[in-house]
Amino acid sequence: MSAPLRGQSPSPKSPLRSPLLYSSALVLCAAVYVVFILFTRHESARRYEQHTKARQDAERRADDAAAVEQLGGSELAIRGLYVSPPVVHPGESAQLCYDVANAIEVALDPPVGAVWPSHSRCLNVTPKKTTTYTLTITGASGKTVSEQVGLRVQ
């Protein structure tokens, strides 16, 4: 090409020869790629958190079900009834302890104090002679369960 003559305007430059066009396109491609990477990582983290939460919820439900089952489940039960010590001398006291599950009423015969549904309740007893205590519990359906324990007086 020859140089333009005096008084003639230079020939227009092609837009495809502009470095600004190519650098802008390159920056745009890089920005799209970065946005794509950030979006996919965000989605991956969100799916991982959802999966982890679902797994933790399932484990918690299993643990809660095991705890309920360990504490008696839905079954009406006397899980523990004992006296300590099992033998006393006249005038001495012993502890009568009980543990019940799913009871709405508790009765003790012979009565020695107030009783109610509890997972751990103890009463002081001081019998004058060997005594057999009967614990009877009643569930919401009206079903009853009884158990006996003896305290020897020597």
C-alpha positions, 0 to 999 in steps of 0.5 A, spaced: 500 500 500 502 506 498 501 512 503 495 517 502 497 523 498 496 530 501 489 532 501 486 525 501 483 521 507 486 515 510 482 509 508 478 506 513 481 501 518 477 494 518 474 493 525 477 486 525 484 488 525 482 492 532 486 489 538 480 492 543 475 487 539 479 481 540 481 483 547 474 484 549 472 477 546 477 474 550 475 477 557 468 476 556 470 468 554 474 468 561 468 472 565 463 467 562 468 461 564 469 464 571 461 465 572 460 457 570 465 455 575 463 459 580 455 456 579 457 449 578 461 449 585 455 453 588 450 448 586 455 442 588 456 445 595 448 446 595 447 438 593 452 436 598 449 440 604 442 437 602 445 430 602 449 431 609 442 434 612 438 428 610 443 423 612 444 427 619 436 427 620 436 420 618 441 418 624 437 423 629 431 419 627 434 412 628 437 415 635 431 418 637 427 411 636 433 407 639 432 412 645 425 411 646 425 403 645 431 403 650 426 408 655 420 403 654 418 404 647 410 404 647 410 398 651 407 399 658 412 396 663 415 396 669 423 396 668 425 396 675 423 395 682 428 393 687 429 394 695 436 396 697 438 393 702 434 387 701 434 385 708 434 390 714 433 389 722 427 392 726 427 400 725 432 400 720 430 403 713 431 401 706 430 404 699 424 402 695 425 404 688 422 403 681 422 405 674 416 405 669 415 406 662 408 409 659 404 409 665 399 414 667 397 411 674 402 408 679 400 404 685 404 401 691 401 396 696 402 397 702 402 404 701 408 408 703 408 415 700 406 418 694 408 415 687 407 417 680 410 415 673 417 416 673 423 413 670 427 413 677 423 414 684 425 411 690 422 411 697 424 410 704 421 404 707 421 402 715 417 396 715 416 392 722 416 385 719 418 382 712 413 385 707 412 384 700 411 390 696 406 390 690 407 396 684 401 396 679 401 401 673 396 402 669 397 405 661 392 409 657 389 403 654 387 401 661 392 395 661 395 394 668 402 391 669 404 388 676 410 386 680 412 384 687 419 385 691 420 383 698 424 386 704 426 382 709 426 384 717 430 380 721 
